[in-house]
Amino acid sequence: METVIRFVEALGWPGWITIMVIGCVAVEGIVKVKRMQIKHAERMAKIGQGIDPGDEIEAYKKDQV
């Protein structure tokens, strides 16, 4: 544990900036993948209902009828 503490103390501000950038990029990638999964599931649901997933107007027409 002391080795970890010494390493963290020795980093300095450039090291902390690097760690923060890597962390932010990792979180951004996870969020992007999750959004893509949700969008894919929504498109598959529309296709399953017989709605063209690229035609947003068609979805509204079915709701109005």
PLY file of the C-alpha trace (Angstrom):
ply
format ascii 1.0
element vertex 65
property float x
property float y
property float z
element edge 64
property int vertex1
property int vertex2
end_header
0.00 0.00 0.00
2.88 2.36 0.76
4.21 1.80 -2.75
0.89 2.92 -4.22
0.83 6.03 -2.03
4.40 6.93 -3.06
3.51 6.42 -6.72
0.44 8.65 -6.45
2.38 11.36 -4.65
5.15 11.23 -7.26
2.81 11.70 -10.22
2.53 15.46 -10.12
-0.09 17.43 -12.01
0.77 16.16 -15.54
0.24 12.61 -14.36
-3.10 13.46 -12.79
-4.25 15.19 -15.96
-3.30 12.09 -17.95
-5.20 9.82 -15.57
-8.28 12.07 -15.72
-8.21 12.15 -19.54
-7.96 8.36 -19.73
-10.84 8.02 -17.24
-13.05 10.47 -19.13
-12.38 8.78 -22.47
-13.20 5.39 -20.94
-16.51 6.66 -19.51
-17.34 8.36 -22.81
-16.76 5.09 -24.66
-18.99 3.15 -22.28
-21.79 5.72 -22.65
-21.46 5.66 -26.45
-21.72 1.87 -26.60
-24.75 1.87 -24.29
-26.51 4.52 -26.42
-25.81 2.47 -29.55
-27.29 -0.64 -27.89
-30.44 1.27 -26.91
-30.82 2.76 -30.39
-30.37 -0.68 -31.96
-33.01 -2.20 -29.65
-35.45 0.60 -30.55
-34.85 0.07 -34.27
-35.39 -3.69 -33.92
-38.63 -3.05 -32.01
-39.87 -0.76 -34.80
-38.99 -3.35 -37.43
-40.82 -5.99 -35.39
-43.92 -3.78 -35.39
-43.72 -3.26 -39.14
-42.61 0.36 -38.91
-39.82 1.70 -41.11
-37.21 2.79 -38.52
-35.96 5.54 -40.82
-39.40 7.09 -41.28
-40.35 8.99 -38.14
-43.58 10.35 -39.70
-44.92 6.81 -40.23
-44.63 6.13 -36.49
-46.78 9.18 -35.73
-49.39 8.19 -38.33
-49.91 4.81 -36.65
-50.43 6.52 -33.29
-53.08 8.87 -34.71
-55.20 6.17 -36.39
0 1
1 2
2 3
3 4
4 5
5 6
6 7
7 8
8 9
9 10
10 11
11 12
12 13
13 14
14 15
15 16
16 17
17 18
18 19
19 20
20 21
21 22
22 23
23 24
24 25
25 26
26 27
27 28
28 29
29 30
30 31
31 32
32 33
33 34
34 35
35 36
36 37
37 38
38 39
39 40
40 41
41 42
42 43
43 44
44 45
45 46
46 47
47 48
48 49
49 50
50 51
51 52
52 53
53 54
54 55
55 56
56 57
57 58
58 59
59 60
60 61
61 62
62 63
63 64
